[in-house]
Amino acid sequence: MLERLGCTCEGCDRQLDANTPELSFERDGYLRHAYECPCRTVTITVARR
């Protein structure tokens, strides 16, 4: 299993700051983060708690 994944923009492959998501919420045991890149692409990550 992977210990740590990087947070990269789906639109332009720019590295996103995983410590500063625009939006975070937890539901059904999963933590979701949304990041907005300067290229205006929104990337969503989902992780099991």
Backbone hydrogen bonds in HBPLUS format (Angstrom, degrees):
<---DONOR---> <-ACCEPTOR-->    atom                        ^
c    i                          cat <-CA-CA->   ^        H-A-AA   ^      H-
h    n   atom  resd res      DA  || num        DHA   H-A  angle D-A-AA Bond
n    s   type  num  typ     dist DA aas  dist angle  dist       angle   num
A0016-LEU N   A0007-CYS O   2.76 MM   9  5.40 174.8  1.76 156.7 155.5     1
A0009-CYS N   A0014-ARG O   2.82 MM   5  5.23 168.9  1.83 155.1 158.0     2
A0013-ASP N   A0009-CYS O   3.10 MM   4  4.76 138.6  2.28 124.0 129.9     3
A0020-THR N   A0017-ASP O   3.11 MM   3  5.74 171.3  2.11 122.1 124.7     4
A0022-GLU N   A0034-ALA O   2.74 MM  12  5.65 138.6  1.90 153.0 167.0     5
A0023-LEU N   A0034-ALA O   3.32 MM  11  5.09 151.6  2.40 136.2 138.2     6
A0034-ALA N   A0023-LEU O   2.82 MM  11  5.09 151.9  1.90 150.8 154.4     7
A0025-PHE N   A0032-ARG O   3.00 MM   7  5.44 152.9  2.08 147.6 154.7     8
A0032-ARG N   A0025-PHE O   2.82 MM   7  5.44 175.2  1.83 165.9 167.6     9
A0027-ARG N   A0030-TYR O   2.96 MM   3  5.46 157.8  2.01 153.2 158.8    10
A0030-TYR N   A0027-ARG O   2.99 MM   3  5.46 162.7  2.02 119.6 125.2    11
A0049-ARG N   A0029-GLY O   2.82 MM  20  5.49 171.1  1.83 159.9 156.8    12
A0031-LEU N   A0047-ALA O   2.71 MM  16  5.23 163.7  1.74 162.0 163.1    13
A0047-ALA N   A0031-LEU O   2.92 MM  16  5.23 154.2  1.99 144.6 153.1    14
A0033-HIS N   A0045-THR O   2.98 MM  12  5.27 157.6  2.03 145.3 151.5    15
A0045-THR N   A0033-HIS O   2.88 MM  12  5.27 160.8  1.92 152.0 158.1    16
A0035-TYR N   A0043-THR O   2.87 MM   8  5.23 157.5  1.92 151.3 159.0    17
A0043-THR N   A0035-TYR O   2.85 MM   8  5.23 159.8  1.89 153.8 159.2    18
A0037-CYS N   A0041-THR O   2.98 MM   4  5.47 172.6  1.98 162.6 162.9    19
A0040-ARG N   A0037-CYS O   2.84 MM   3  5.31 158.1  1.89 122.9 126.1    20
